[in-house]
């Protein structure tokens, strides 16, 4: 009986020791492989895509010698000027809703639309043309994504003001106006914030930008400011002082 007891003690000790050895070796080997593989897949950020103002796009369309390219927030050309048209990196709803599922990714805001030699492309932030537009790839935009404006321009005695449509009743009561008519021209820019839109205004034959509280955002020093989607897509304004050369500025009136 004593011999049997000694045998089982030795057997259990050997069994536990062997299991302990195998457990120590295998997990360490597997963990090392996993860590190395994961680390090698990390992509390095592009140092040229500097972010000075987080409210602005990392790449901004800019015209040079009659052609468009893209500069970073420091004004350095990242995508050389070679295009007849270049817009902000922004979603394209026609591609996002494409009947071809493989094409839909090119509709995201990681790409921008450009045109060269009458051919339209989507380019990535490295400037590579990754997609050429085809009519068969285009889907329909969803109308429910459109945001109805709260305010609208109102003309009284030849001057422009701003009203809030839902509460405007009496044109003879100045208290019904958000901005009483006093400008040569007003245009509410398309944007995501309908409660606080940017408004292109004209005063003394010069253009600037105001908000719904009649605060001057961009001073009245431009011969024109385009009424396009530059504010919605890039939080920037497309301006000119000579009526010929257009360029972008931000809400601080900084030129790019």
Steps between C-alpha positions, in 0.01 A plus 500: 500500500786731584665430164177581317466829686859597415437415135196728474687787670784474250254472206303810605824701549627406155158579340478846662861583412455404136181711468670796662789486254271487196284790624805721553637451149201524264322824602821705499578387146152583370480843669831605348379419148170687543664820628751518215233444235267766643775759531608461139147583373487851654493767226714812540319836472592730212711783653395737219134488607554745786206614711529857623127571510286188569192674356656517153572227242851354502515564123367819340446562125729772363548646154843571353575597139141428402484148644383354830682282748488457878703664775526404866416741782850648474440588135734234360386322183440132579315421177649690206277744306396320182119506508238720341270437798584388855254497791537422869540147631136424568233236461349438156145373560468365144794266558396415856172371356656334196338178372856363486594418861873503422478865390325634813821542700613769254202710608637554853665820622843337467488592130454818294360563153728651236477556126770491236457500121121483547530176702392486866684293761507435873847542653633396839702720737824388338375640168448161334204468262316202640175519304371640166134600493255289298131576460409137567663520845295796622215449744236741630561735793263471795283809541447434871860605563413859401460743791231765465624854568351681801571846360453670165581834338223762487489812281338822624521830310789366292709388799569149624444365850458160668184345644433180691228343287311330783434819699490777240153659487499875450734665250418839655627393843879525525492255792397220263834520317808307599703765314309809389545570124814713457726321250533519122494121484485195730539128432485222762770242431419130510636343819446235766412746777166648396464688831821697439559526123761712327352779286669669202417871517562807284547849644637808323570286191730264692437145620551346843347231722268547799308269735130509597578739785643750249852444626767552233695175449696602189556875443346677200812516285430263210360569153320164512448189713371192319168353607610137474555201731846601625362581846308174530784282371805680637395771750661751265393787273585538129593868457659752263614861525556567129207301359736258322724317743305294753647334808384354831491668840385370840279670761807687631544653152825306455597431136590155365 
